Amino acid sequence: MTVKVNDSCIACGACESICSEVFSIEDRAVVNESAVADNIDAVKEAADACPVGAIEVE
């Protein structure tokens, strides 16, 4: 699974609050790719919760 954060990210922190193992907020959300495989359900939940649809899960 590949997780990317596109340029529409507003750094609201929703993804980090749902899955801080994978997402952290800097200027925008940053993905810790090494933690994605162990947190797939939480990553999908964070993507669904993103208010601007900035998290792309492939």
C-alpha positions as CSV (number, residue, x, y, z in Angstrom):
1,M,0.0,0.0,0.0
2,T,1.2,3.5,-0.9
3,V,0.1,6.5,1.1
4,K,0.7,10.0,-0.1
5,V,-0.4,13.5,1.1
6,N,-1.2,15.8,-1.8
7,D,-0.9,19.6,-1.9
8,S,-4.4,20.2,-0.7
9,C,-3.4,19.3,2.8
10,I,-4.3,22.0,5.3
11,A,-2.4,20.5,8.3
12,C,-5.6,20.2,10.4
13,G,-4.2,17.3,12.4
14,A,-7.2,14.9,11.9
15,C,-4.9,12.2,10.4
16,E,-2.4,12.5,13.2
17,S,-5.1,12.3,15.8
18,I,-6.4,9.1,14.2
19,C,-3.0,7.4,13.4
20,S,0.0,9.2,14.9
21,E,2.2,6.1,14.1
22,V,1.9,7.0,10.4
23,F,1.0,10.7,10.2
24,S,2.7,13.7,11.7
25,I,2.1,17.4,11.0
26,E,4.8,19.7,9.9
27,D,3.9,22.3,7.2
28,R,1.5,19.6,6.1
29,A,1.0,16.0,7.0
30,V,4.0,13.7,6.6
31,V,3.8,9.9,6.2
32,N,6.0,7.5,8.1
33,E,6.0,4.9,5.3
34,S,7.7,2.2,7.5
35,A,4.6,2.2,9.8
36,V,1.9,2.0,7.1
37,A,1.8,-1.9,6.8
38,D,1.1,-2.3,10.5
39,N,-1.7,0.4,10.6
40,I,-3.6,-0.2,7.4
41,D,-7.1,0.2,8.9
42,A,-6.2,3.4,10.8
43,V,-4.6,4.8,7.6
44,K,-7.8,4.2,5.7
45,E,-9.8,5.8,8.6
46,A,-7.6,8.8,8.5
47,A,-7.9,9.1,4.7
48,D,-11.7,9.0,5.1
49,A,-11.7,11.6,7.8
50,C,-9.5,14.1,5.9
51,P,-11.7,17.2,5.4
52,V,-10.0,18.1,2.1
53,G,-9.3,14.6,0.7
54,A,-5.5,15.1,0.8
55,I,-4.6,11.5,1.7
56,E,-4.2,9.2,-1.2
57,V,-4.2,5.5,-0.5
58,E,-3.2,3.2,-3.4
